[in-house]
């Protein structure tokens, strides 16, 4: 290996190392964002599951109102 080839190899190695150092924070940020997005999605799904299971036990306002109207009709008849 000649001196010129050694200098070219060192130069290429430095350029690649600088490129990796510049791209590394961005790649780590993307990985972190994906992890956070996954956690948010899992929490939202768990909340929706919990919300849907509690719906069956608690009547909605519309159901409560309709039942009240029916009972008033039966009393007034």
C-alpha positions in Angstrom: 0.0 0.0 0.0 1.4 3.3 -1.0 1.3 6.5 0.9 -1.4 7.9 -1.4 -3.6 4.9 -0.8 -3.2 5.1 2.9 -4.2 8.8 2.9 -7.2 8.0 0.8 -8.2 5.2 3.1 -7.8 7.4 6.2 -9.8 10.2 4.5 -12.7 7.8 3.5 -12.7 6.4 7.0 -13.0 9.9 8.5 -15.8 10.9 6.1 -17.8 7.8 7.0 -17.2 8.3 10.7 -18.4 11.9 10.5 -21.5 10.7 8.5 -22.3 8.1 11.1 -21.9 10.7 13.9 -24.2 13.1 12.2 -26.9 10.4 11.4 -26.8 8.6 14.7 -28.9 11.2 16.8 -31.5 11.3 14.1 -31.8 7.5 14.0 -32.0 7.3 17.8 -34.7 9.9 17.7 -36.8 7.9 15.2 -36.4 4.8 17.3 -37.5 6.7 20.5 -40.5 8.3 18.7 -41.7 4.9 17.5 -41.4 3.4 21.0 -43.4 6.4 22.4 -46.0 6.0 19.7 -46.4 2.3 20.4 -46.8 3.0 24.2 -49.5 5.7 23.4 -51.3 3.3 21.1 -51.3 0.5 23.7 -52.5 2.9 26.4 -55.3 4.2 24.1 -56.4 0.7 23.3 -56.4 -0.3 26.9 -58.4 2.8 27.8 -61.0 2.1 25.0 -61.3 -1.5 26.2 -61.9 -0.3 29.8 -64.3 2.3 28.5 -66.3 -0.2 26.5 -66.5 -2.7 29.3 -67.9 0.0 31.7 -70.5 1.0 29.1 -72.5 -2.2 29.5 -73.0 -1.6 33.2 -73.9 2.1 33.2 -76.9 3.2 31.0 -76.4 6.2 28.8 -78.3 9.4 29.3 -80.5 8.6 26.3 -81.5 5.2 27.8 -82.2 6.8 31.2 -84.4 9.5 29.5 -86.3 7.0 27.4 -87.0 4.8 30.4 -88.2 7.8 32.4 -90.6 8.8 29.5 -92.0 5.2 29.3 -92.7 5.1 33.1 -94.5 8.5 32.9 -96.7 7.2 30.1 -97.6 4.1 32.1 -98.5 6.2 35.1 -100.6 8.8 33.2 -102.5 6.1 31.2 
